[in-house]
Amino acid sequence: MRGRAPLALLLCGAVAGCGQSARGADVPPPVAPPASAPTASSPPAAPVPTAAPDRAVPLGRVRGWRITTYYTALESLYHGARKPVRGCARFHCSHGKTPLGSFPKDFLKVVQTEGSGRITEGPQAGRYLNWSHSVGFWLDDTTRDSRGRPLRPWASAAADKSVLARGQRFAIVDCGRDGNGRPIEDEVCAAFRKANWTVTDLFRPGYGGENHADVYIGEEKGPRLAESPFYTTLSGATLGPS
């Protein structure tokens, strides 16, 4: 399981993944949406002063966090022998027996680890094959957090509720080192530090652990994300408010 025990019991997957530092795929860092342009008939509204969160005030222990990552698999990157799958053909169903199609075995393995995969072949192309320990496989039109909302790349996170409550926003202010004790690459750390995360999922009781958060970094785009430097573990990281 890439260096850790199974994690979150998500609606979109029983575990939210973590990786070991590697190289390969290019995962773009989060980009803020463009601001809406004011119309000619209405002047831009005056900005409302707000107090920016003080990232210098840490959440929990300084250099005491372990941050892991999870993602959505892309079927076209997998070429194993195909295996038929049964499950639910719709959302709001549990342990269904409907034939869902045949998929590469290596793709199914990743879906059961990361929680979701986008289908690229056959009549269900463009939809998602999701998996959860409490649901099994099901077809869907999106990935899901534990309340049924789409996962947001570089924004959604999971944690034990005793560590970070659902809805808690946080930022990674210090990346620490990878699981092998090496410094995190500057480009990789900059992407993690730039993001603002919100806890939308909770770990399955007993699987998250103290000072551990899991962050969602999106869908594979080319090479497999397991080969990407962004698929890593941040050991000894520091968190602050977002």
C-alpha positions in Angstrom: 0.0 0.0 0.0 2.8 2.4 -0.9 4.3 2.5 2.6 1.3 2.8 4.8 -1.8 1.1 6.1 -5.2 1.5 4.3 -6.7 4.9 5.0 -10.0 6.7 4.6 -13.3 5.0 4.2 -14.4 7.4 1.5 -17.6 7.2 -0.6 -15.3 7.4 -3.6 -12.9 4.8 -2.1 -12.0 2.8 0.9 -8.5 4.2 1.0 -7.0 7.5 0.1 -3.5 6.9 -1.3 -0.1 7.9 -0.3 3.0 7.5 -2.4 6.7 7.2 -2.3 8.8 9.9 -3.9 9.4 9.1 -7.6 9.7 10.9 -11.0 7.6 10.9 -14.1 4.2 12.5 -14.6 3.8 16.2 -14.5 1.0 17.2 -12.1 0.2 20.9 -12.5 0.1 23.0 -9.3 -3.2 24.5 -8.4 -4.2 27.6 -10.3 -6.6 30.2 -9.0 -9.6 30.8 -11.2 -9.6 34.1 -13.2 -11.4 37.0 -11.6 -14.7 38.0 -13.2 -14.5 41.2 -15.2 -16.9 44.1 -14.1 -19.6 45.0 -16.5 -19.8 48.5 -18.0 -23.0 49.2 -16.1 -21.7 48.4 -12.7 -18.4 49.6 -11.2 -16.3 47.0 -9.4 -17.2 46.5 -5.8 -14.9 47.9 -3.3 -12.9 45.1 -1.6 -14.0 44.2 1.9 -11.0 44.2 4.2 -10.4 40.7 5.8 -7.8 39.5 8.1 -5.5 37.1 6.3 -4.9 33.8 8.2 -1.5 33.8 10.0 0.3 30.9 8.5 3.1 31.5 11.0 0.8 30.1 13.7 1.1 26.3 13.3 -1.7 23.8 13.5 -0.5 21.0 15.8 3.1 20.1 16.2 5.8 21.9 14.2 7.5 19.4 11.8 5.2 16.8 13.3 2.8 16.0 10.4 2.8 13.2 7.8 1.0 14.2 4.6 0.2 11.5 2.0 -1.5 11.8 -1.4 -4.2 10.1 -3.4 -5.4 10.5 -7.0 -7.8 9.3 -9.7 -6.5 6.6 -12.1 -6.9 6.9 -15.9 -7.8 3.6 -17.6 -5.9 4.2 -20.8 -2.6 4.1 -18.9 -3.2 0.4 -17.9 -2.7 -2.6 -20.1 -3.2 -5.7 -17.9 -5.5 -8.6 -18.7 -9.1 -7.5 -18.5 -11.3 -8.7 -15.7 -15.2 -8.4 -15.5 -16.5 -6.4 -12.6 -19.9 -6.4 -10.9 -21.3 -3.7 -8.7 -23.7 -0.8 -8.7 -24.7 0.8 -12.0 -25.7 4.0 -10.2 -24.9 6.2 -7.1 -26.8 5.4 -3.9 -26.4 1.7 -4.1 -24.4 -0.8 -2.1 -22.7 -4.1 -3.1 -24.6 -4.5 -6.3 -24.3 -7.4 -8.7 -24.9 -5.6 -12.0 -22.2 -6.3 -14.7 -20.2 -3.0 -15.1 -17.9 -4.1 -17.8 -14.3 -5.5 -18.1 -11.3 -3.5 -17.0 -7.5 -4.0 -16.9 -6.5 -5.8 -13.7 -3.8 -3.3 -12.9 -6.3 -0.4 -13.3 -8.7 -2.2 -10.9 -5.9 -2.6 -8.3 -5.3 1.1 -8.4 -9.0 2.0 -8.2 -9.3 -0.2 -5.1 -6.3 1.6 -3.6 -7.0 5.2 -4.6 -10.8 5.0 -4.7 -11.6 6.1 -8.2 -10.7 5.7 -11.9 -11.9 7.4 -15.1 -13.0 4.9 -17.8 -11.7 5.6 -21.3 -12.9 2.6 -23.3 -16.3 1.0 -24.1 -19.8 2.1 -23.5 -19.0 3.7 -20.2 -16.1 5.9 -21.5 -16.0 9.2 -19.7 -17.6 7.9 -16.6 -15.9 6.8 -13.3 -15.4 3.5 -11.7 -15.4 4.1 -8.0 -14.8 1.8 -5.1 -15.4 1.7 -1.4 -15.1 -1.0 1.2 -18.6 -0.2 2.3 -20.1 -0.1 -1.2 -18.0 -2.1 -3.5 -17.6 -1.0 -7.1 -20.0 1.5 -8.7 -20.3 3.6 -11.8 -20.6 7.3 -11.4 -20.3 10.6 -13.3 -17.7 12.0 -10.9 -15.4 11.2 -8.0 -16.9 11.6 -4.6 -16.0 12.6 -1.1 -17.7 11.0 1.9 -20.7 13.3 1.6 -21.1 12.6 -2.1 -19.6 15.8 -3.4 -17.0 15.8 -6.2 -13.4 15.7 -5.1 -11.5 18.9 -5.8 -7.9 18.5 -7.0 -5.4 20.3 -4.8 -8.1 21.2 -2.4 -9.8 18.1 -0.9 -8.2 16.3 2.0 -8.9 13.6 4.6 -7.9 13.3 8.3 -8.9 11.7 11.5 -11.7 13.9 13.0 -9.8 13.9 16.3 -6.9 15.6 14.5 -8.5 17.8 11.9 -12.3 18.2 12.0 -14.4 18.0 8.8 -14.4 21.4 7.2 -11.1 22.4 8.7 -9.0 24.5 6.2 -5.2 24.2 6.3 -2.1 25.0 4.4 1.2 23.1 4.2 3.8 25.7 5.3 6.8 23.4 5.5 7.1 20.2 3.4 9.6 18.4 5.6 11.3 15.5 3.9 10.1 12.5 1.8 9.6 9.0 3.2 13.3 8.2 2.6 14.5 11.3 4.5 15.4 13.3 1.4 14.4 17.0 1.0 11.3 17.5 -1.1 12.1 19.0 -4.5 11.5 22.8 -4.6 8.9 22.6 -7.4 7.0 19.9 -5.7 7.0 21.7 -2.3 6.0 25.0 -3.9 2.9 23.3 -5.4 1.9 21.8 -2.0 2.5 25.1 -0.2 0.5 27.1 -2.7 -2.7 24.9 -2.3 -5.4 25.5 0.3 -6.8 22.3 1.6 -10.2 21.5 3.2 -10.9 18.3 5.2 -13.9 16.8 3.3 -13.3 13.1 4.3 -12.5 11.3 7.5 -10.2 8.3 7.8 -11.7 5.0 8.7 -11.4 4.8 12.5 -8.0 3.5 13.5 -6.4 4.0 10.0 -5.5 7.7 9.9 -3.3 8.1 12.9 -2.1 11.1 14.8 -0.9 14.1 12.9 -1.7 12.6 9.5 -3.6 14.1 6.6 -4.2 12.8 3.1 -4.5 15.3 0.1 -6.1 14.7 -3.3 -3.9 15.8 -6.3 -6.3 15.0 -9.1 -6.3 12.7 -12.2 -3.5 11.1 -14.1 -2.8 13.1 -17.2 -0.1 11.1 -19.0 2.4 8.9 -17.3 1.1 7.2 -14.2 0.9 9.4 -11.1 2.6 6.7 -9.1 5.7 7.6 -11.0 5.4 11.3 -10.3 7.3 13.3 -7.7 4.0 14.7 -6.6 2.9 11.3 -5.5 4.9 11.4 -2.3 4.9 11.4 1.5 5.8 14.7 3.3 7.3 13.6 6.6 7.9 16.1 9.3 5.7 18.7 7.6 4.3 21.8 9.3 0.7 22.9 8.8 -0.9 26.3 9.3 -4.3 27.8 8.9 -5.5 28.6 5.3 
